[in-house]
Every structure is written in C-alpha cells, then in structure tokens.
C-alpha cells in the first residue's frame, strides 16, 4: 500500500528538529539491546543536511521517514534509512529503499552499500530479502557493524 498524500523531498534546515525526533523514536528501542546509543542517534544531521545528502518522506503533514545517502568512491553509501514508529506498516521503508537504489543508479553507481549493528537482526533480514549480501563485520567506535552491499542492475 502506498499513501497518495506522501512525498519524498530534499531535507531542509527547518526539518532538523523533526529529523532528530524521528531518529530518536526509530532507534531508541535499540539502546537497551545494544547497551549504548546506536550510530544514527550519535549523528549531527546538520552536516549531511548541508551536504544535500538527506531526503525526507512526508506524510500526514509531518516527516514519516528519512534517507541519508553519501556518494563514495565506487559506491553509494546508504548511511541511514528510518521510518517513524507511527508511520510503519505503510510501505514507507520500501519506498525509501527503492529511492536510495534509484538515486544510486541515477548517480552512475552499480553498487550500494550500508552497515547496521549486529543486534539489529530484523533490519539485517530486511536487507537480505532486498538482495543485499553481507561483505564483512567490523567494530567501529565500539559499534559492532555488519557491512552489506547490493549490485544494482
């Protein structure tokens, strides 16, 4: 199901507070599981926003999801994809993932990469179902990450 009143648009400076609230709501339940703040909750979103790397999905008059894409050498990094708890189950995560892959293709990349925490097993399953494969694992800033990649057609 896709909401007809929703749209993915570039993030704006005026969105920063709402982006922070969305990230806290989307990742807050992982704090206890991980025993620390997840990486997305440590990010200063003003930086990727200024670089034009954030897109937001708006629905019901507010931000329902976000996407952070970072162009890197040889691949596009899907740095963050999150959907607000109140907006889950409406296909927004799938739309954001589709958008990320489309943006990567449009920028000339044939590969998109991401990483997630080892305890975020439900997210790993989603990525595997979408055709991502695990490439390696590493510890960065105390975070145990699973790195994944997908070849784009």
Backbone bond lengths (Angstrom), bond angles and torsions (degrees), N, CA, C in turn:
res aa  C-N    CA-C-N  psi(-1)  N-CA   C-N-CA  omega(-1)  CA-C   N-CA-C  phi
1 X - - - 1.456 - - 1.519 109.47 -
2 X 1.294 116.50 138.07 1.454 120.61 178.86 1.509 109.12 -126.96
3 X 1.318 115.94 130.32 1.464 120.39 179.95 1.517 109.47 -74.82
4 X 1.333 117.00 127.99 1.456 120.51 -178.97 1.521 112.41 -75.25
5 X 1.338 117.50 -17.80 1.463 119.99 -179.17 1.526 112.15 -96.13
6 X 1.324 117.66 17.53 1.462 120.21 -179.82 1.522 109.88 -110.30
7 X 1.339 114.94 152.69 1.453 120.39 -179.69 1.518 110.01 -150.49
8 X 1.339 116.41 145.92 1.460 122.37 174.61 1.522 107.39 -99.93
9 X 1.327 115.83 123.52 1.457 121.86 -176.93 1.529 109.60 -136.35
10 X 1.331 117.36 162.26 1.473 119.15 174.85 1.527 110.59 -60.93
11 X 1.326 116.13 143.40 1.456 120.58 175.16 1.517 110.62 -68.38
12 X 1.337 115.54 153.08 1.462 121.64 179.48 1.523 109.16 -123.90
13 X 1.308 116.45 159.14 1.461 120.97 177.94 1.529 109.86 -55.74
14 X 1.314 117.16 -38.66 1.468 120.98 179.86 1.528 112.52 -63.23
15 X 1.341 117.44 -14.49 1.470 121.95 -179.33 1.520 113.34 -87.22
16 X 1.324 118.67 -9.53 1.467 121.07 -171.01 1.525 114.08 -54.14
17 X 1.304 118.33 -47.18 1.470 120.12 -178.56 1.525 110.34 -62.94
18 X 1.322 116.73 -43.63 1.462 120.36 -179.21 1.532 111.26 -67.97
19 X 1.334 116.97 -34.84 1.465 120.75 175.18 1.525 109.60 -61.64
20 X 1.322 116.90 -45.70 1.461 120.70 178.19 1.521 112.11 -59.89
21 X 1.322 116.62 -41.58 1.471 120.95 178.54 1.523 111.14 -64.90
22 X 1.321 116.45 -41.88 1.460 120.61 179.41 1.523 110.36 -62.52
23 X 1.326 117.33 -46.66 1.467 121.35 -179.00 1.529 110.37 -61.58
24 X 1.323 117.36 -43.64 1.469 120.83 178.38 1.526 110.56 -61.15
25 X 1.323 116.98 -43.80 1.460 120.61 179.93 1.527 111.77 -67.70
26 X 1.328 117.01 -39.48 1.465 120.95 -176.40 1.527 112.89 -74.23
27 X 1.333 117.39 -33.11 1.464 120.63 -174.48 1.527 114.35 -110.17
28 X 1.322 117.71 -9.80 1.455 120.83 -174.44 1.517 114.42 -57.61
29 X 1.329 117.03 -35.08 1.462 119.14 -178.39 1.530 113.03 -69.03
30 X 1.337 117.38 -13.00 1.467 120.51 178.19 1.531 112.78 -82.53
31 X 1.317 118.25 -16.14 1.468 121.33 -176.15 1.529 110.65 -56.18
32 X 1.316 116.81 -49.60 1.471 119.64 -179.25 1.522 110.81 -65.11
33 X 1.319 117.51 -42.76 1.464 121.62 -178.83 1.535 111.05 -61.96
34 X 1.340 115.99 -41.36 1.464 121.20 -177.04 1.524 112.53 -85.69
35 X 1.329 116.65 -27.07 1.457 120.04 -174.60 1.523 112.50 78.81
36 X 1.315 116.40 17.66 1.469 122.42 -179.84 1.520 108.96 -167.77
37 X 1.333 115.68 170.24 1.463 120.18 176.62 1.524 109.89 -70.82
38 X 1.329 118.27 130.51 1.459 120.27 172.99 1.527 110.69 -62.39
39 X 1.311 115.67 154.13 1.460 121.09 -179.91 1.516 114.59 -49.94
40 X 1.351 118.94 -46.13 1.463 119.09 -179.20 1.528 113.86 -60.69
41 X 1.312 117.54 -26.13 1.467 120.25 179.12 1.527 111.51 -81.09
42 X 1.319 117.58 -6.70 1.469 122.95 178.79 1.524 112.24 -97.91
43 X 1.306 117.19 -7.66 1.464 122.87 -173.36 1.522 112.12 -80.44
44 X 1.331 115.85 139.15 1.454 122.54 169.96 1.527 106.19 -90.81
45 X 1.307 117.65 99.73 1.462 121.72 -172.61 1.522 114.02 -69.57
46 X 1.322 117.68 -9.35 1.467 119.62 174.39 1.529 110.69 -63.90
47 X 1.330 117.14 -30.77 1.469 121.05 -177.31 1.536 111.04 -69.35
48 X 1.347 120.04 -57.07 1.465 117.50 178.37 1.531 112.78 -66.69
49 X 1.322 117.14 -27.40 1.462 119.73 176.63 1.525 110.09 -63.34
50 X 1.323 116.43 -46.58 1.473 120.88 179.20 1.524 111.84 -62.40
51 X 1.327 116.28 -29.37 1.463 120.90 179.85 1.532 112.43 -85.19
52 X 1.330 117.37 2.08 1.461 121.04 179.90 1.518 113.41 71.68
53 X 1.330 117.49 27.38 1.459 121.67 -174.72 1.526 114.13 -100.58
54 X 1.332 117.93 1.42 1.461 120.57 -178.17 1.523 110.71 -112.03
55 X 1.328 114.86 132.18 1.452 121.81 170.46 1.518 106.21 -120.84
56 X 1.311 116.32 146.25 1.458 120.90 179.11 1.525 109.52 -122.61
57 X 1.318 114.69 147.75 1.448 121.55 174.96 1.514 106.12 -104.08
58 X 1.311 115.71 118.60 1.460 121.16 -178.97 1.525 109.82 -102.35
59 X 1.318 115.04 135.45 1.462 121.39 175.97 1.517 108.02 -151.83
60 X 1.287 116.78 148.09 1.460 121.59 178.61 1.528 112.00 53.88
61 X 1.333 116.42 33.13 1.452 121.18 176.23 1.519 116.00 77.52
62 X 1.321 117.26 10.95 1.467 119.50 179.46 1.521 110.63 -148.39
63 X 1.326 116.17 174.40 1.455 120.54 -178.74 1.526 109.06 -80.19
64 X 1.328 115.01 119.93 1.463 122.10 -178.63 1.517 111.90 -98.96
65 X 1.337 116.51 -22.01 1.463 120.04 -178.26 1.503 110.84 -162.55
66 X 1.315 114.76 166.05 1.459 119.08 178.32 1.511 110.67 -145.25
67 X 1.309 113.32 160.03 1.447 123.25 -178.26 1.525 107.13 -138.85
68 X 1.326 116.92 130.69 1.462 121.43 174.62 1.522 107.23 -121.17
69 X 1.336 116.83 114.59 1.455 123.12 -179.80 1.516 110.08 -115.54
70 X 1.330 115.85 130.78 1.457 121.32 -177.26 1.526 109.08 -122.96
71 X 1.332 118.05 112.87 1.465 119.92 176.21 1.533 110.13 -66.17
72 X 1.317 116.24 130.63 1.457 121.26 177.74 1.517 108.26 -131.07
73 X 1.292 116.31 171.19 1.460 121.66 -179.49 1.533 109.82 -65.99
74 X 1.332 116.31 113.12 1.450 121.58 175.68 1.507 116.03 87.40
75 X 1.331 118.70 -8.90 1.467 120.08 -179.64 1.522 110.30 -162.92
76 X 1.321 114.72 162.00 1.459 121.77 173.31 1.524 106.49 -98.61
77 X 1.331 116.36 130.99 1.455 121.54 176.84 1.523 109.34 -94.17
78 X 1.312 116.47 120.90 1.458 122.11 171.11 1.520 105.36 -85.25
79 X 1.326 114.96 92.20 1.460 121.29 -172.15 1.525 112.12 -75.27
80 X 1.320 117.15 -31.20 1.461 119.80 178.79 1.516 109.20 -161.74
81 X 1.313 114.84 138.47 1.455 122.58 168.88 1.519 104.91 -138.45
82 X 1.320 116.69 126.56 1.461 120.55 -176.92 1.519 109.71 -146.60
83 X 1.325 114.47 145.63 1.460 121.84 175.89 1.524 107.22 -125.09
84 X 1.315 115.28 133.82 1.467 120.37 178.48 1.527 109.42 -60.25
85 X 1.320 117.28 141.45 1.477 119.31 179.29 1.529 113.40 -52.17
86 X 1.323 118.22 -38.14 1.470 120.41 -178.60 1.524 112.54 -67.77
87 X 1.341 117.40 -17.78 1.460 121.38 -176.09 1.528 113.11 -105.74
88 X 1.302 117.89 0.65 1.462 120.47 -178.25 1.518 111.02 -69.90
89 X 1.318 114.80 153.22 1.454 120.74 -179.72 1.510 114.24 85.42
90 X 1.315 117.59 8.34 1.470 121.76 -178.23 1.526 112.19 -112.02
91 X 1.340 117.54 8.90 1.460 121.14 178.90 1.514 113.82 84.46
92 X 1.323 117.79 6.26 1.471 120.24 -177.05 1.531 112.39 -68.42
93 X 1.309 117.73 -37.69 1.462 120.12 178.15 1.515 110.90 -61.32
94 X 1.315 116.65 -44.29 1.462 121.60 178.02 1.527 110.19 -62.03
95 X 1.339 116.80 -43.71 1.475 119.62 179.04 1.517 111.30 -61.49
96 X 1.333 116.77 -42.01 1.462 120.20 179.53 1.527 111.30 -65.94
97 X 1.322 117.19 -40.37 1.472 120.09 177.41 1.540 110.36 -65.16
98 X 1.326 116.89 -42.08 1.470 120.68 176.39 1.527 110.15 -59.87
99 X 1.328 116.19 -42.71 1.469 121.57 179.17 1.526 110.42 -61.38
100 X 1.340 116.83 -44.39 1.471 120.97 -179.65 1.524 110.41 -59.15
101 X 1.315 116.00 -46.54 1.465 119.70 -178.72 1.520 111.42 -67.62
102 X 1.318 117.56 -38.63 1.467 121.19 177.39 1.532 110.78 -64.80
103 X 1.340 116.89 -42.26 1.472 120.61 178.41 1.530 110.49 -62.98
104 X 1.321 116.44 -41.36 1.472 120.06 179.42 1.532 110.10 -62.64
105 X 1.327 116.88 -45.94 1.472 120.27 178.24 1.525 110.73 -60.47
106 X 1.342 116.05 -46.73 1.470 120.61 -178.28 1.526 111.87 -61.21
107 X 1.335 116.68 -28.91 1.465 120.81 178.92 1.528 111.61 -85.00
108 X 1.336 116.89 1.74 1.460 121.05 176.07 1.516 115.23 91.37
109 X 1.300 117.93 10.28 1.464 121.25 179.13 1.520 110.96 -86.93
110 X 1.334 115.92 144.57 1.456 120.25 174.57 1.527 111.72 -108.00
111 X 1.349 114.95 8.12 1.465 119.60 -179.63 1.522 109.69 -149.09
112 X 1.325 115.03 140.20 1.458 121.75 174.95 1.523 106.98 -122.94
113 X 1.327 116.02 139.87 1.459 120.54 -178.59 1.527 109.73 -124.55
114 X 1.323 115.15 162.79 1.450 121.18 175.39 1.516 107.97 -158.18
115 X 1.315 115.63 170.73 1.455 120.58 170.51 1.515 107.95 -144.48
116 X 1.320 114.56 154.24 1.446 121.54 179.38 1.515 107.75 -145.83
117 X 1.292 117.04 167.23 1.467 121.18 -179.82 1.525 109.35 -80.19
118 X 1.329 116.56 145.54 1.465 121.10 -177.96 1.526 112.31 -57.82
119 X 1.327 118.47 -27.90 1.466 120.57 -178.91 1.522 113.01 -80.81
120 X 1.316 117.97 -9.40 1.466 121.46 -179.76 1.532 108.99 -88.34
121 X 1.325 114.82 58.62 1.462 121.48 -172.16 1.530 112.77 -61.43
122 X 1.325 117.55 -33.84 1.462 119.28 179.40 1.520 111.04 -66.47
123 X 1.323 117.54 -34.47 1.468 120.96 177.15 1.523 110.61 -70.32
124 X 1.327 116.95 -40.98 1.466 120.73 178.06 1.525 109.53 -58.18
125 X 1.325 117.19 -42.76 1.473 121.17 178.99 1.531 111.21 -62.38
126 X 1.311 116.99 -41.31 1.472 120.63 177.83 1.525 109.93 -60.22
127 X 1.320 116.58 -47.17 1.471 120.18 -178.61 1.527 111.33 -63.97
128 X 1.323 117.27 -41.60 1.461 120.28 178.10 1.528 110.65 -60.73
129 X 1.330 117.90 -42.72 1.465 121.45 178.51 1.532 111.85 -63.67
130 X 1.336 116.44 -27.28 1.471 120.43 179.17 1.525 112.55 -85.53
131 X 1.322 117.70 1.39 1.460 120.62 176.45 1.521 115.23 99.16
132 X 1.321 117.45 6.34 1.458 120.17 175.33 1.519 108.50 -77.02
133 X 1.323 116.45 148.06 1.462 121.66 175.98 1.526 108.57 -123.08
134 X 1.318 114.71 145.70 1.461 119.08 177.53 1.524 109.01 -71.77
135 X 1.332 116.08 132.10 1.464 120.66 179.21 1.525 112.12 -104.34
136 X 1.326 116.82 -35.07 1.469 120.54 177.39 1.520 109.73 -174.01
137 X 1.326 114.72 174.61 1.466 121.90 175.46 1.517 107.73 -129.10
138 X 1.334 115.46 148.12 1.467 120.28 179.86 1.521 109.43 -157.68
139 X 1.306 116.13 158.51 1.460 121.67 174.72 1.519 108.22 -103.69
140 X 1.333 116.02 127.42 1.462 122.35 -179.96 1.529 107.18 -133.75
141 X 1.317 116.92 122.28 1.466 122.01 179.78 1.531 112.29 51.54
142 X 1.320 116.02 38.72 1.453 121.05 179.20 1.518 114.45 80.47
143 X 1.311 117.72 -1.25 1.461 122.95 179.74 1.526 109.74 -97.61
144 X 1.317 116.99 125.87 1.464 122.15 179.03 1.523 108.10 -89.62
145 X 1.328 114.76 106.46 1.462 120.74 -171.11 1.518 113.11 -104.38
146 X 1.318 113.81 147.06 1.451 123.02 170.75 1.526 105.69 -108.81
147 X 1.326 117.41 120.03 1.464 122.65 179.44 1.520 109.03 -96.46
148 X 1.327 114.56 138.07 1.460 120.44 -177.20 1.525 109.79 -136.81
149 X 1.333 115.76 158.30 1.460 120.75 179.46 1.515 109.31 -146.62
150 X 1.310 114.31 155.62 1.470 120.52 175.89 1.512 108.47 -138.41
151 X 1.323 115.48 133.57 1.440 120.71 173.97 1.529 107.28 -80.02
152 X 1.320 115.88 137.45 1.463 121.16 -179.54 1.518 109.34 -102.14
153 X 1.314 116.40 136.42 1.481 121.22 -179.80 1.493 110.68 -77.83
